[in-house]
Each structure stands twice: as C-alpha cells, then as structure tokens.
C-alpha cells in the first residue's frame, strides 16, 4: 500500500536543517477580530500586497487588529533570493500604474496616522523601482496630508542615486535593513553588500537632514555578540537614528537554519548596549520587526530628537 504523503512536505523536519520549536515567549496576539477582518477586507478589495502576509510575519494578527498593515509595492515576487526571507523569488510582473492610488485609498480607509511602505527588490528595473516608489509616497500624502510616511527600501545596488528619487518625495522615515552581520552576508544575503547598505543609509541622511533614518538586524542566524555590537557602531557611524533588533524565525527547512532563540533578557541587554551608542530610539525584542509599532515609535522619535537637541 502506498504511503500517505504529508500535506505540507516543506514543513516536515529535515535532519540536516530542522526547524526548532518556538519558545513560550514567541507568541502573537489577536486583540480585535473585527478590526483584523476590516484590515483584511481593505487589503483584498484594493488587490494590495502586504509584507505581513508575504513574509509570514508573526505579528500580523496583532497589527491588523489595530488596522496596521505594511504595504509591499511593485508585486509579490522578488528578483533576489535571500536565505532568510519567505517572499517568493522569480520574474516579477509589470508595475501596476494604479497601485499608488490604491495604496492612498487604503490608507484613507484605514484612517492611518502613520503608514509603512516597503517593496520587493526590482533589480530588473533601471531605477530599481524608485520612481514608482516616489509616486506611491506622493499620492498617498496628497490624499492623506496628516499621515506620516515611512519607507522601507531595497538597497538599489548598482542603481546609482536611485534612492534620491524616493527622498525627493520627503518621507518622514527612511528605513533600509542591514539584516545581519557582514560575515554572514554571503550565505544570508548573497545579492546584497554590507558596506553598500551602510553607504545608502549614510547618504540618505546627508541628502535629507530632516528625515529619520532607521535600520534593523535579525539575531539567531549564527552571529556573535561582538559582531552585533560592531553593526551598532557601523550604523551610528552612518548617522542612523533608530535600530530594530528582532528574532530570526526560520520560515521552512529550505531557508537558512536558525542557530538559536535569544531570551528576552538577551534582547534587553542588546537594547541597553544600543542605547549607549547614541541611537535616538532602540526597539529590541523577540517579536520586533521593522514596522512593528511603527506609529508609536515615530512619535517617540520626534520627542527624543527634541529632547536630544
């Protein structure tokens, strides 16, 4: 008799690259199911893509229950294949010229005070998609003048000054994630370059002194504590205002193996170290992600900058 095949073969434990059981402190929360389904309806009706869904974010239930969705523009297919990411890789479709107004309408419907807009990598486009990104920001702001806008951008590697196109739309926060320590880039982020990402963040601040710059790192990929601290120093040298530190969660047996789960106490220690480096704001916890509590963090950033200067 034939053996029954598992329904989700990719979820089966692999003796070479197993998925470690999550500890008790890795738990998402559903605070308001009515608001969750409202967010889902707005996203679906406008035919939008969110990183919450595509990257299998552990905070989706909590965030969507607060009407917080991080919109991912330029499609659901990335031109790169980072070993940590759950977004699919392949040949992307053409840009949706109606996407800017769709995003603007969704922000209006959800009545967002702060919105995070990110994208897949579009290495197939001459400008990496920065012109489209700019249009999304501009139209969103025109329709929602009281909403602050945070962009989480690709690195635009080998695309020259494409990032300046986005900055010309004057986003309130310019975010680009460094992701991991330089030693692990070849395995974790092979399509990117550590020092190119640092340069992007540094140049973004030079280009627009008023914009808050932000970057994030995942832990649990096999890095050493000293390497994390070095990344903090490198980001401060690039004048980055805000650092996020969160736990890497292995999406499947095909992805980069999880080395360890950091305890909440270890995240607290990293937070204290990062604050001592001079960041205006630090978010460090197991469930911290780039856009997690982004609206609340933006309010803290503004307050901290006033107090700092």
Secondary structure, DSSP 8 states (H G I E B T S, - for coil): ------TTGGGS--SSS------TT-------HHHHHHHHHHHHHTT--BHHHHTT-TTHHHHHTTT---EEES-S-BS---TT--S-BS------TTHHHHHHHHHHHHT-SEEEEEE---TTSTTTTHHHHHHHHHHHHHH-TT-EEEEE----TTSTTHHHHHHTT--SEEE---BS-GGGHHHH-TTS-HHHHHHHHHHHHHH-TTSEEEEEEEE-SS--HHHHHHHHHHHHHTT--EEEEEE----STTS--------HHHHHHHHHHHHHTT-SEEEESTT--TTTTHHHHHHHHHHHHHHH-
